[in-house]
């Protein structure tokens, strides 16, 4: 992995260099005292990971992280800071890790293990498949993803339900945690979104999830989906083949995310069922 670090204190950069120099998994490509130096480097070079200080003169680390993401998609951000109060903002910027100074060898080892898990070498022969009929599932190479966090899975399901429309975190959190107050669901949302990003990264699916200026969405052309296929066929009145009617039957038999019990999906489930019953009655 090609890495770089930005910190306005050069002795911190020197310590960082000593710490990573013996790690064969990492290639240190640059030590920068300002964000502008890093941005200039990125104009002609690529990186996998950038370690950022937060409180720096001029452009701070949070602002710099957003600039990096806009300039080069796919670069992971790790904040290394002496201040704990920026953690929520770091999660919103989809940081891979948030490390408190001073950085130690033990803490760096944990971060390295996390990076190795989230930077898999993946060769895909087909698009991932997202199933909305019955139980919401994500399939990669025919295997359903396992989830340690059911709420992370539900956030992804909600974004699939929104079909690529950018959504602010407040709307997502209100749907996922309707019983929580504003302060509590903000904390839950950012922590759970971090778990979602981590799970997608581990599976080579980071490209289906985007966050821009606090708005979240899935990239609909990066995966196949039974519900999307059905809606497109109904919308274009293209239900002609036996396979098309089988898709309708799947929806009528299994329901739209019925196995998950997501309350926010009920209205769409009812609408799709009504459309499908109408098609079955009029076209068969």
Order of alpha helices (4+ residues) and beta strands (2+ residues): beta-alpha-beta-alpha-beta-alpha-beta-alpha-beta-alpha-beta-beta-beta-alpha-beta-alpha-alpha-beta-beta-beta-alpha-alpha-alpha
